Amino acid sequence: MKNIYRNALMCAVLLTIACSGASELTNKNTPATNALYPSWYGAYEFSSDTSGFYARATAVSSDSETAKLRAEKEARALLESYIAKELEDVRSELERDGSNIVKEPNFILMLRNAHYKIEEQATIKQSESVMKEGTYRGFARVEIGKQEVKKLIESGLSSNNRYQREFTESAGFADFIKQ
């Protein structure tokens, strides 16, 4: 008899749990709702529009200037990294389409050397630091224009006209610069 009551109680509890609705979970720790982040900072590390490429980063330090400098350095590195990935996608697409030039080690080396210059050519658009709990958090936003990226790549491949022509006149590169 005790087993019947216990089983009935357990069934009632399980039925109640099974029939209850799911509640929506919300994440309140996003940069958009966090007062620590500046309004210009945005939600994405990397973005682009018709005129340029942008990267944002944050860093911490016990000194406000060091925090800003670290954030700027990180933003520049992120910008170069994202653009490098896009350029590798263009190179891979050319390779899939049958280009033998883009497989050559010298071409790959020249392309990498060209996009490494993006890091130093990027300009700082916004930078600030905020103190919270005895630590400074630096924020930085850097950018580089699409035409400037195009010139850097053309210049980096300019010692070999075949390389330059094959890459910069490709549909993939045109799409990358146009996006």
PECORVEN-V379737 format. One record per pair of residues at least 12 apart in sequence whose ideal C-beta (glycine too) atoms are under 7 Angstrom apart, sorted by the first residue. I is the first residue (numbers start at 0). GAP is how many residues later the second one is. Records with the same first field share a line. If there is no record, write none. Layout:
I: GAP / GAP
This chain:
30: 12
35: 94 / 96 / 101
37: 90 / 101
39: 86 / 101
40: 15 / 98
41: 14
44: 12 / 33
45: 32 / 33 / 36
47: 131
50: 94 / 95
51: 91 / 92 / 93 / 94
52: 26 / 30 / 90 / 91 / 93 / 96
53: 87 / 89
54: 20 / 23 / 24 / 27 / 87
55: 19 / 84 / 85
56: 14 / 17 / 18 / 21 / 83
57: 13 / 79 / 80 / 81
58: 12 / 15 / 79
59: 75 / 76 / 77
60: 75 / 77
61: 73 / 74
62: 73
63: 65 / 72
66: 62 / 69 / 70 / 71
67: 59 / 60 / 61 / 70 / 72
69: 68
70: 56 / 67 / 68 / 69
71: 52 / 55 / 68 / 70
74: 65 / 66 / 67
75: 43 / 46 / 66
76: 42
78: 39 / 40 / 43 / 63 / 65
79: 35 / 36 / 38 / 39
82: 32 / 35 / 66
83: 31
85: 90
86: 24 / 28
89: 80 / 82 / 83 / 86
90: 20
92: 79
93: 72 / 76 / 78
98: 67
100: 61 / 62 / 65
101: 64 / 65
106: 56
109: 46 / 47 / 53
110: 45 / 46
112: 43
113: 38 / 39 / 41 / 42 / 43
114: 38
116: 35
117: 26 / 31 / 34
120: 23 / 27 / 31
121: 20 / 21 / 22
122: 19 / 20
123: 16 / 18
124: 16 / 17 / 18
125: 15
126: 12 / 13
145: 31
148: 28
149: 27
152: 15
153: 14
